[in-house]
Amino acid sequence: MFWFLFSYFTNTNEEQNPLFSTSFDEANVKFENRLSDKWIQIKINNDDTTIAVLKNPNSNHWLLHTSGIHGVEGYTGSAIQLRILDELENKDNCPNIMLVHAMNPYGMKNMQRVNANNVDLNRNSILNNDFTSDSLVFKNSWLNSLINPSSIIEFYLFPFLLLYSLIVYGLKTCVQLIVTGQYQKQTAMSYGGVEHEPEIKEFYKAIAPFFNNQSRITHIDLHTGFGKYMNEYLMVDNRKEKNYFEQLFKSAAGENNNYYINSEFPEYKHMKGGLINGFQQLLELYGNVQIESYHGMVQEFGTVNFSGIPIFINMRLANFIKYHKPGDDKHLKKKMYECFNPPSAEYQNQCIVKGWKRFSELLLL
Ligand SMILES: [Zn+2]
């Protein structure tokens, strides 16, 4: 009964690009089958996350590519990693390479962004144990009903609540309330947890043995959903990081790189707990290793228009069904998949091409 609301936004039935999978098992098998003998394989998260490592003993540079920290977004990340594996088969003299397939396998299997504890793992890399927030959402019951409906009535009041919130708080504040993690209520949206989740701890423990105090890591964390359909965004924490990546990426004439500097955008500047943000300190905390340098960025592909409202509608519905209206969520899973991995040939091809392009330019490190 909810679905007519969304049918405007996603309705494509084109043929899947063969690198794109529609189930976790399919993605996993494709990834494993592509790992030739030259790759070292490590499994974490009950063997559902594969860390593939290609070592170059003559280099201190590491190129790290992670996908699927937001579960369902990992299908696009997986397709890009398959392309990377195909390309690397014929390449020599690369830096050390580490590909992490499915950082959040629970979310990827269940077509959710969160893990089994309802935690957004990309808000969970908190430093100095600062798992605190003072979210406006829990101070204003209208906002709370908009973002975290707990009854059918609240659920269907969506258009009025949205209009009210946009008029009173404006679009930027509304976006900020959703993208900034909250550390107060587990069953509510954008929950960042109260401690580091097992997926985060296991990740650092597993990768640490490969690094030492001379290691220089450059990292791409792959996401989808934010931004306009088919647009690519490169998100970094500060201007220095932007400069670092800008000099490595060669833009073709007329190609505009959409950099987002998190600390300078009102929607993002209060965000904490991002994987990239906490990387170096958590590697030291859980892996007990200090490295020479670290640079990280998020590569994000926009999947919908309308200011992300369709994404928000689906995330809101997913959380509502999980905690307030349990039942058959097969249709929701399909909607979530398509919302974050549009099944159109143009989207799929573009992600594979641009995903490989960024990665390949960093191979010159
Ligand atoms: Zn994401």
Boltz pocket constraint, residues with backbone or C-beta under 6 A from the ligand:
constraints:
  - pocket:
      binder: B
      contacts: [[A, 70], [A, 73], [A, 122], [A, 222], [A, 223], [A, 224], [A, 225]]
      max_distance: 6.0
